[in-house]
Amino acid sequence: MSDTPAPAHRPPIADTGDAATPLSLCSREPHVPAERLVAEMVPPPRFDSVRFSTYIPDPNQPSQTEAVRVLESFASGLGGAHATGKGTVRRGFLGFGRAKAPKPPAGPRGVYLDGGYGVGKTHLLASLWHATPADPSRKAFGTFVELTNLVGALGFQQTVRTLSEHRLLCIDEFELDDPGDTVLVSTLLGKLVEAGVALAATSNTLPGKLGEGRFAAADFLREIQGLSAHFRALRIDGEDYRHRGLPEAPAPYSDERVTKTAYATEGASLDDFPQLLDHLARVHPSRYGALTDGITAVCLTDVRPVPDQSTALRLVVLADRLYDREVPVLASGLPFDRLFSEEMLKGGYRKKYFRAISRLTALARDAKRLVETAETG
């Protein structure tokens, strides 16, 4: 990868006054050490303060209340330390020097949260992480993509050694659309279950599949092969809370307004959307979190449909990292629900694209206040 930053696109703006020049994602090519990938396997900032007590179940969806009850009980059962045999040595850096973990107790060692978009599965998963009575260094939380990136960075055996000392591993957005990655993670989870690690995972039922019983759960349990006996599937019904009782996502703004807001917002980035898509191809997705370090808002001009599947999948990862970090996204051009073609939305990666649309729409709503502040400032 070249270390030469790509030139940042700067849409013209009249009368910016003394405002600072915005940052640019296109000028960044972060390098992330493996230790950071491990240390950052905690609930993202958006879910720092969530707890079971802050989850508000829909009174019309009893499965949501039941999920809280089951997960609270699951968390309380994870108390205590890993029992170790005589002569055990302490864990060294990234797990070197650890003794073999004890045989795990009988019964399910995992829970799988099965439901549609925006029913609060990530909120519940993060609440489980917070409620589990173990040191934070003994609990890990990450998306399916982050877990595969960790294996890529550390290697399979080192990842097993690193995570085997954990009490709990939470995997958000478990993905079933890549057979190779699914088998890789399935094998990894098998090793961790043998080491006594408890597991929790979420995934999504497609909007068109809602009401078809345990469709997503059946897919999940089949794809993780021999691990199905270790998981209890919890169905969580409901509508997307991001759209429940909220106004429609704001329409895209003009280039001028997006640019003016970027200049008026401290820590905002400003990039041309097509150029940003090109830049993402030069940065490994495991670094997209670092790409947004210190960014308070992302401002994009000329949003248009993504040209191909590879580009679309990279954009999905960026959308996830921005959503995790609660970074508002202000844009001109087309609305976010027109990013992906009909063919993409009906294809094998449709789960990811619907998730990205939902999350970018929520971030677009968050960005509305930035425009109002810039206009009154």
C-alpha positions as CSV (number, residue, x, y, z in Angstrom):
1,M,0.0,0.0,0.0
2,S,1.3,3.4,-0.9
3,D,1.9,5.8,2.0
4,T,1.2,8.8,-0.3
5,P,-2.1,10.4,0.8
6,A,-4.7,10.8,-1.9
7,P,-5.5,14.4,-2.7
8,A,-8.6,15.6,-0.8
9,H,-11.5,16.9,-2.8
10,R,-12.6,20.4,-1.6
11,P,-15.9,21.6,-3.0
12,P,-15.9,25.3,-3.5
13,I,-17.5,27.5,-0.8
14,A,-18.0,31.2,-0.6
15,D,-17.3,33.2,2.5
16,T,-16.0,30.6,5.0
17,G,-14.8,33.3,7.2
18,D,-12.2,32.2,9.8
19,A,-13.5,28.7,10.0
20,A,-10.9,25.9,10.1
21,T,-10.3,23.7,7.0
22,P,-12.2,20.4,7.4
23,L,-10.4,17.1,7.7
24,S,-10.4,14.5,5.0
25,L,-10.9,10.8,5.2
26,C,-9.2,10.5,1.8
27,S,-5.9,11.8,3.2
28,R,-5.7,9.1,5.8
29,E,-4.1,5.7,5.5
30,P,-3.9,4.4,9.1
31,H,-1.8,1.4,10.2
32,V,-3.2,-0.5,13.1
33,P,-1.1,-2.8,15.2
34,A,-2.5,-6.2,16.1
35,E,-2.6,-5.4,19.8
36,R,-5.0,-2.6,19.1
37,L,-7.4,-4.9,17.3
38,V,-7.5,-7.1,20.5
39,A,-7.8,-4.2,22.9
40,E,-10.6,-2.7,20.9
41,M,-12.8,-5.8,21.2
42,V,-15.2,-4.0,23.5
43,P,-18.7,-2.6,22.9
44,P,-18.4,0.5,20.7
45,P,-19.0,4.0,22.0
46,R,-22.6,4.0,21.0
47,F,-23.2,1.1,23.4
48,D,-20.9,2.2,26.3
49,S,-23.7,3.0,28.6
50,V,-26.4,0.5,27.5
51,R,-27.7,-2.0,30.1
52,F,-30.6,-4.4,30.3
53,S,-32.4,-1.7,32.4
54,T,-32.1,0.8,29.5
55,Y,-33.6,-1.5,26.9
56,I,-37.3,-0.6,26.4
57,P,-39.2,-3.6,25.2
58,D,-42.1,-3.0,22.9
59,P,-45.2,-3.9,24.9
60,N,-46.7,-5.5,21.8
61,Q,-43.7,-7.8,21.4
62,P,-43.4,-10.2,24.4
63,S,-40.4,-11.9,22.9
64,Q,-38.4,-8.7,23.7
65,T,-39.2,-8.9,27.4
66,E,-38.4,-12.7,27.4
67,A,-35.0,-12.1,25.7
68,V,-34.0,-9.7,28.5
69,R,-35.0,-12.3,31.1
70,V,-33.0,-15.1,29.4
71,L,-29.9,-13.0,28.8
72,E,-29.9,-11.7,32.4
73,S,-29.9,-15.3,33.6
74,F,-27.2,-16.2,31.1
75,A,-25.0,-13.4,32.3
76,S,-25.4,-14.3,36.0
77,G,-24.3,-17.9,35.2
78,L,-21.0,-16.7,33.8
79,G,-19.7,-15.5,37.2
80,G,-16.5,-16.8,38.7
81,A,-13.0,-17.3,37.2
82,H,-11.7,-19.8,34.8
83,A,-10.7,-22.8,36.9
84,T,-7.2,-23.9,36.0
85,G,-5.2,-27.0,36.7
86,K,-2.3,-27.4,39.1
87,G,0.8,-25.6,37.9
88,T,-1.0,-23.2,35.7
89,V,1.0,-20.2,34.5
90,R,-0.5,-16.8,33.9
91,R,-1.4,-15.6,30.4
92,G,1.4,-13.7,28.7
93,F,1.1,-11.2,25.8
94,L,-1.7,-12.2,23.5
95,G,-2.2,-15.5,25.3
96,F,1.3,-17.0,25.2
97,G,2.1,-19.2,28.2
98,R,-1.4,-20.1,29.2
99,A,-2.3,-23.6,30.5
100,K,-5.1,-25.7,29.0
101,A,-8.5,-24.4,30.1
102,P,-10.9,-26.7,32.0
103,K,-13.6,-28.7,30.4
104,P,-16.6,-26.5,30.0
105,P,-19.8,-27.2,31.9
106,A,-22.6,-29.1,30.3
107,G,-25.5,-27.4,28.6
108,P,-25.7,-24.5,26.1
109,R,-22.7,-22.2,26.2
110,G,-24.1,-19.7,23.8
111,V,-27.1,-17.6,22.9
112,Y,-28.1,-16.5,19.4
113,L,-30.3,-13.4,19.0
114,D,-32.5,-13.9,15.9
115,G,-34.5,-10.9,14.7
116,G,-35.0,-8.2,12.1
117,Y,-33.4,-4.7,11.8
118,G,-33.5,-2.3,14.7
119,V,-35.2,-4.5,17.3
120,G,-32.3,-3.8,19.7
121,K,-30.2,-7.0,19.3
122,T,-26.9,-5.1,19.5
123,H,-28.2,-3.2,22.6
124,L,-29.0,-6.6,24.2
125,L,-25.6,-8.1,23.2
126,A,-23.7,-5.2,24.6
127,S,-25.8,-5.3,27.8
128,L,-24.9,-9.0,28.1
129,W,-21.2,-8.0,27.9
130,H,-21.6,-5.3,30.5
131,A,-23.6,-7.6,32.8
132,T,-21.2,-10.5,32.7
133,P,-19.2,-10.5,36.0
134,A,-15.7,-10.7,34.6
135,D,-12.8,-8.3,34.1
136,P,-13.2,-6.4,30.8
137,S,-9.9,-8.0,29.6
138,R,-11.7,-11.4,29.9
139,K,-14.6,-10.4,27.7
140,A,-14.5,-9.7,24.0
141,F,-17.1,-7.9,21.8
142,G,-16.8,-7.4,18.0
143,T,-18.6,-7.8,14.7
144,F,-18.2,-10.9,12.6
145,V,-16.0,-8.8,10.2
146,E,-13.8,-7.6,13.1
147,L,-13.3,-11.2,14.2
148,T,-12.2,-12.4,10.8
149,N,-9.9,-9.4,10.6
150,L,-8.4,-10.5,13.9
151,V,-7.7,-13.9,12.6
152,G,-6.1,-12.3,9.5
153,A,-3.9,-10.2,11.7
154,L,-2.8,-12.7,14.3
155,G,-3.2,-16.0,12.5
156,F,-5.7,-18.8,13.5
157,Q,-3.7,-20.5,16.3
158,Q,-2.7,-17.2,18.0
159,T,-6.3,-16.0,17.9
160,V,-7.4,-19.2,19.6
161,R,-4.8,-18.7,22.3
162,T,-5.7,-15.1,22.7
163,L,-9.4,-15.6,23.1
164,S,-9.4,-18.9,25.0
165,E,-8.7,-17.1,28.3
166,H,-11.9,-15.1,27.9
167,R,-15.1,-15.7,29.8
168,L,-17.3,-14.4,27.0
169,L,-17.1,-13.7,23.3
170,C,-19.9,-11.6,21.7
171,I,-20.2,-11.6,17.9
172,D,-22.4,-8.9,16.4
173,E,-23.9,-9.3,12.9
174,F,-22.9,-12.9,12.3
175,E,-22.7,-13.2,8.5
176,L,-23.7,-16.3,6.6
177,D,-23.0,-15.0,3.1
178,D,-19.4,-16.0,2.8
179,P,-18.9,-19.8,3.1
180,G,-15.2,-19.6,3.7
181,D,-15.4,-17.0,6.5
182,T,-18.3,-18.9,8.1
183,V,-16.4,-22.2,8.2
184,L,-13.3,-20.3,9.5
185,V,-15.3,-18.7,12.4
186,S,-17.2,-21.9,13.0
187,T,-13.9,-23.8,13.5
188,L,-12.6,-21.0,15.8
189,L,-15.8,-21.0,17.9
190,G,-15.5,-24.8,18.3
191,K,-12.0,-24.3,19.7
192,L,-13.2,-21.6,22.1
193,V,-16.1,-23.7,23.3
194,E,-13.7,-26.5,24.1
195,A,-11.7,-23.9,26.2
196,G,-14.8,-23.0,28.2
197,V,-15.6,-19.7,26.5
198,A,-19.3,-18.7,26.5
199,L,-20.6,-17.3,23.2
200,A,-23.3,-14.9,22.1
201,A,-24.1,-13.8,18.6
202,T,-26.6,-11.7,16.6
203,S,-27.7,-11.7,13.0
204,N,-30.6,-10.4,10.9
205,T,-33.7,-11.8,9.4
206,L,-34.3,-10.1,6.1
207,P,-37.4,-7.8,5.9
208,G,-39.0,-10.2,3.4
209,K,-38.5,-13.1,5.8
210,L,-40.1,-11.7,8.9
211,G,-42.9,-13.8,10.0
212,E,-41.3,-17.0,8.7
213,G,-40.6,-18.4,12.2
214,R,-37.0,-19.2,12.9
215,F,-35.6,-18.9,9.3
216,A,-32.5,-17.0,10.3
217,A,-31.9,-19.1,13.4
218,A,-32.1,-22.3,11.3
219,D,-29.6,-20.9,8.8
220,F,-27.2,-19.9,11.6
221,L,-27.3,-23.2,13.4
222,R,-26.8,-25.1,10.1
223,E,-23.8,-23.0,9.0
224,I,-22.0,-23.3,12.3
225,Q,-22.2,-27.1,11.9
226,G,-21.3,-29.0,15.0
227,L,-21.8,-26.0,17.3
228,S,-25.6,-25.9,17.2
229,A,-26.0,-27.8,20.4
230,H,-24.1,-25.1,22.2
231,F,-26.5,-22.3,21.2
232,R,-30.0,-21.4,22.5
233,A,-31.8,-19.3,19.8
234,L,-33.8,-16.4,21.0
235,R,-36.3,-14.9,18.6
236,I,-36.8,-11.1,19.0
237,D,-39.7,-9.7,17.1
238,G,-40.5,-6.1,16.4
239,E,-40.1,-3.2,14.1
240,D,-37.0,-1.1,13.5
241,Y,-36.8,1.3,16.5
242,R,-34.8,3.7,14.4
243,H,-38.0,4.4,12.4
244,R,-40.5,3.8,15.2
245,G,-42.2,7.1,15.9
246,L,-39.4,9.1,14.3
247,P,-39.6,11.5,11.3
248,E,-38.4,10.4,7.9
249,A,-34.7,10.8,7.2
250,P,-33.9,14.3,6.0
251,A,-33.5,14.7,2.2
252,P,-29.9,15.3,1.0
253,Y,-28.6,18.8,1.2
254,S,-26.9,20.9,-1.4
255,D,-23.2,20.8,-2.0
256,E,-22.9,24.3,-0.7
257,R,-24.7,23.6,2.5
258,V,-22.8,20.4,3.2
259,T,-19.5,22.2,2.6
260,K,-20.5,25.2,4.7
261,T,-21.5,22.9,7.6
262,A,-18.2,21.0,7.3
263,Y,-16.2,24.3,7.7
264,A,-18.4,25.4,10.6
265,T,-18.1,22.0,12.5
266,E,-14.9,21.4,14.5
267,G,-13.4,18.0,13.7
268,A,-15.6,17.4,10.6
269,S,-14.3,15.7,7.5
270,L,-15.3,16.7,4.0
271,D,-14.9,14.4,1.0
272,D,-16.3,13.8,-2.4
273,F,-18.2,10.5,-2.2
274,P,-16.9,8.9,-5.4
275,Q,-13.3,9.7,-4.4
276,L,-13.9,8.3,-0.9
277,L,-15.2,5.1,-2.4
278,D,-11.9,4.9,-4.4
279,H,-9.9,5.6,-1.3
280,L,-11.6,2.8,0.7
281,A,-10.1,0.3,-1.8
282,R,-6.6,1.3,-0.6
283,V,-7.4,0.9,3.1
284,H,-8.0,-2.6,4.7
285,P,-11.5,-2.8,6.3
286,S,-9.9,-3.6,9.6
287,R,-8.5,-0.1,9.7
288,Y,-11.8,1.7,9.0
289,G,-12.3,2.4,12.7
290,A,-8.9,4.1,12.8
291,L,-9.8,5.9,9.7
292,T,-12.4,7.8,11.6
293,D,-10.3,8.6,14.7
294,G,-11.0,12.1,15.9
295,I,-13.8,12.7,13.3
296,T,-16.8,14.4,14.8
297,A,-18.9,14.4,11.6
298,V,-18.6,13.0,8.1
299,C,-19.7,15.4,5.3
300,L,-20.0,14.0,1.8
301,T,-20.8,15.6,-1.5
302,D,-22.1,14.0,-4.7
303,V,-23.5,10.8,-3.1
304,R,-24.4,8.5,-6.0
305,P,-25.1,4.7,-6.4
306,V,-22.1,2.5,-5.6
307,P,-20.7,1.1,-8.9
308,D,-20.1,-2.6,-7.9
309,Q,-20.4,-5.2,-5.2
310,S,-16.8,-4.9,-3.9
311,T,-17.2,-1.2,-3.4
312,A,-20.6,-1.7,-1.8
313,L,-19.2,-4.2,0.8
314,R,-16.5,-1.8,1.8
315,L,-19.0,1.0,2.3
316,V,-21.0,-1.3,4.5
317,V,-18.0,-1.7,6.8
318,L,-17.5,2.0,7.0
319,A,-21.1,2.6,7.7
320,D,-20.9,0.1,10.6
321,R,-17.8,1.9,12.1
322,L,-19.5,5.3,11.8
323,Y,-22.6,4.0,13.4
324,D,-20.7,2.4,16.3
325,R,-18.9,5.7,16.9
326,E,-22.1,7.8,16.6
327,V,-20.6,10.0,13.9
328,P,-23.2,12.0,12.0
329,V,-23.2,11.8,8.2
330,L,-24.3,14.9,6.2
331,A,-24.6,14.4,2.5
332,S,-25.6,15.9,-0.8
333,G,-26.6,14.0,-3.9
334,L,-28.9,10.9,-3.7
335,P,-30.6,9.7,-0.5
336,F,-29.0,6.7,1.2
337,D,-31.8,4.4,0.3
338,R,-30.7,4.7,-3.3
339,L,-27.1,3.7,-2.7
340,F,-27.5,0.1,-3.8
341,S,-29.1,-1.2,-7.0
342,E,-32.2,-3.5,-7.0
343,E,-29.9,-6.3,-8.1
344,M,-27.7,-5.8,-5.0
345,L,-30.7,-5.6,-2.7
346,K,-32.0,-9.0,-4.0
347,G,-28.6,-10.7,-4.0
348,G,-26.6,-12.7,-1.5
349,Y,-25.3,-9.6,0.4
350,R,-28.7,-8.0,0.9
351,K,-28.6,-8.3,4.7
352,K,-25.6,-6.1,4.8
353,Y,-27.0,-3.5,2.4
354,F,-30.3,-3.2,4.3
355,R,-28.3,-2.8,7.6
356,A,-26.1,0.0,6.0
357,I,-29.2,1.8,4.7
358,S,-30.8,1.7,8.2
359,R,-27.7,2.9,9.9
360,L,-26.8,5.6,7.5
361,T,-30.4,6.9,7.7
362,A,-30.1,7.2,11.5
363,L,-26.8,9.0,11.1
364,A,-28.3,11.4,8.6
365,R,-30.9,12.3,11.1
366,D,-28.2,13.0,13.7
367,A,-26.5,15.3,11.2
368,K,-29.5,17.6,10.9
369,R,-28.5,19.5,14.1
370,L,-25.1,20.3,12.6
371,V,-26.8,22.2,9.7
372,E,-29.0,24.1,12.2
373,T,-26.0,25.0,14.3
374,A,-24.0,26.2,11.2
375,E,-26.9,28.3,10.1
376,T,-27.4,30.0,13.5
377,G,-23.7,30.2,14.4
